[in-house]
């Protein structure tokens, strides 16, 4: 079952599909880093999605765990 990430930047809403919840969540976190608003992660309708508060908690954990940029 594919997982979807619903996001927007400005007025444009987008939908991206991923093969697993892990890849969907990782890509959602990357989108947040890039300045997009992620408002849904799930397998179906937005009503069945991970709640925005949960997305924020997941992102906070992801941000703490990622290695610092090394140039």
N, C-alpha and C positions, 0 to 999 in steps of 0.2 A: 504494500500500500504506500503510495507516494505521500510525502508530507509537503505542505505548502507554507510559504512565508509571505505574508501580506505586508507591504510597506509603502510609504509615500515620502516624497520630497516635494514640498510645495503643494500643488494641487493634483499632481500626477500619482495615481495609485498603481502599484505593480503587484504581480503575483509571480513567485518563483517556486519551482517544484524540485524536491529532493527525494532520494530513495530511502532515507532513514531519518528518525528524529534527531540523531546526533549531528548529521550533516546539515539539517535544517536549522538547528539551534546555533551551530558554529557560524553558518552563513548569516543568520540573523544578527549575531553579535558583530560580525564584520560590517554589516550594513549600518548598524548603529554607530560604529566607529567612523564610518564614512559620512555620517550626518543625516542618515535616513531615519524616519520614524517607523519602527516596526510595530504594527498594531495587531498582528495575528500570526500564530504558529499552530498548525494543526493538520488534520487530515480531511476536513470538510468545511462546513459553513463556519463563518466567523463566530457564531454562537457556540460552537464546539471547540474553539481555539483556547490556547493557553492565555490566561488573563494578563493584561498589561502589567499588573503588579508583579506577577510571577516572571514575566519577561525581564523586567527591571532587576529582579533578584538574580536571575540567571546571568544577565549581562554583568552585574557587579562581581559575581564569582569569576566569570570568564576574564574580565579585565584585570582582576588581581592575580590570576594564574598565568596570564600570558607573559612571555619574557620581554624585558625592555628592548627597545629598538637599539640595534647596534649598527652603526654606519661605517 
